[in-house]
Structure formats: structure tokens, C-alpha cells
Amino acid sequence: MGQPLSHDHFPGENDYWHPEGRPLREPIPIRRWLLFLLLGIVAWELVFSPRGFLSIWRYTSERKELAKRREALMAEREELRTLKARLESGEAVEETAREIYGYAKKGEEVYVLPAPAGEKSRKQ
């Protein structure tokens, strides 16, 4: 392919199509162009289409983020269920009344100790 072709390579052709003094170049066959076009389309489809590598990578990343978010929401849901059960049983109300307001059952004595240095008192 490095040297231009001369008329010797195309016997039987007349000089009208290939005048003397003008070297001939081999034309790129249509099959090669079609092959390059097909390879370009396939590469484009593999990388940039909705089913391509970029989309799959994006969907995989999004799926991982959603799985993490789902796990966090499931943990929060469990905490809320536990809190709901405590509130419905009255356990949380009793604990709040005892710790914050200093309430006691009949016959109990309440001792209030000073808070350690640097710690806020729970009473407000």
C-alpha cells in the first residue's frame, strides 16, 4: 500500500479512465467502509446505549445506593416499632415521669443527686 499503483496492475483498462502520468491509488473497498461503520455502531451500542456499559454501571451504582438507603430505613422502622411498643405499654411515660419530673409511686422515696461536673441535668 505504500507505493502508488501504476497502470501495470490494471491490465485491460483503457487510458480514458487512467491517463498516463497520473499514478493510481487503490480505492478503499466498500466492504471495508461497511466493516468500519458496523464496528463503530457496535462500539457505540456497547458503550453509550441504554443497554450499554455506562448505563449498566450507572444502574448498578444507583442500586447499591438504594440498597443502603433501604437498610437504613429498615433500621429506623425497627426503632420506631420499638418506641411505639414502649409508648403503648406506658413504660416510656413512666420512665419520663420518674426521670424528668421526679414522680414516684406510692411508698417510694426519690433521692435527687447532683449531676457530675460538665454534664447537663435532665430536668428542664
KAFENGI-V727324 format. One record per residue. N is the residue number from 1. RES is the residue in one letter. SS is DSSP state (hx for helix, st for strand, lp for the rest). Layout:
n = [N/N]
res = [RES/RES]
ss = [SS/SS]
//
This chain:
n = [1/2/3/4/5/6/7/8/9/10/11/12/13/14/15/16/17/18/19/20/21/22/23/24/25/26/27/28/29/30/31/32/33/34/35/36/37/38/39/40/41/42/43/44/45/46/47/48/49/50/51/52/53/54/55/56/57/58/59/60/61/62/63/64/65/66/67/68/69/70/71/72/73/74/75/76/77/78/79/80/81/82/83/84/85/86/87/88/89/90/91/92/93/94/95/96/97/98/99/100/101/102/103/104/105/106/107/108/109/110/111/112/113/114/115/116/117/118/119/120/121/122/123/124]
res = [M/G/Q/P/L/S/H/D/H/F/P/G/E/N/D/Y/W/H/P/E/G/R/P/L/R/E/P/I/P/I/R/R/W/L/L/F/L/L/L/G/I/V/A/W/E/L/V/F/S/P/R/G/F/L/S/I/W/R/Y/T/S/E/R/K/E/L/A/K/R/R/E/A/L/M/A/E/R/E/E/L/R/T/L/K/A/R/L/E/S/G/E/A/V/E/E/T/A/R/E/I/Y/G/Y/A/K/K/G/E/E/V/Y/V/L/P/A/P/A/G/E/K/S/R/K/Q]
ss = [lp/lp/lp/lp/st/lp/hx/hx/hx/lp/lp/lp/lp/lp/lp/lp/lp/lp/lp/lp/lp/lp/lp/st/lp/lp/lp/lp/lp/hx/hx/hx/hx/hx/hx/hx/hx/hx/hx/hx/hx/hx/hx/hx/hx/hx/hx/hx/lp/lp/lp/lp/hx/hx/hx/hx/hx/hx/hx/hx/hx/hx/hx/hx/hx/hx/hx/hx/hx/hx/hx/hx/hx/hx/hx/hx/hx/hx/hx/hx/hx/hx/hx/hx/hx/hx/hx/hx/hx/lp/hx/hx/hx/hx/hx/hx/hx/hx/hx/lp/lp/lp/lp/lp/lp/lp/lp/lp/lp/lp/lp/lp/lp/lp/lp/lp/lp/lp/lp/lp/lp/lp/lp/lp]
//
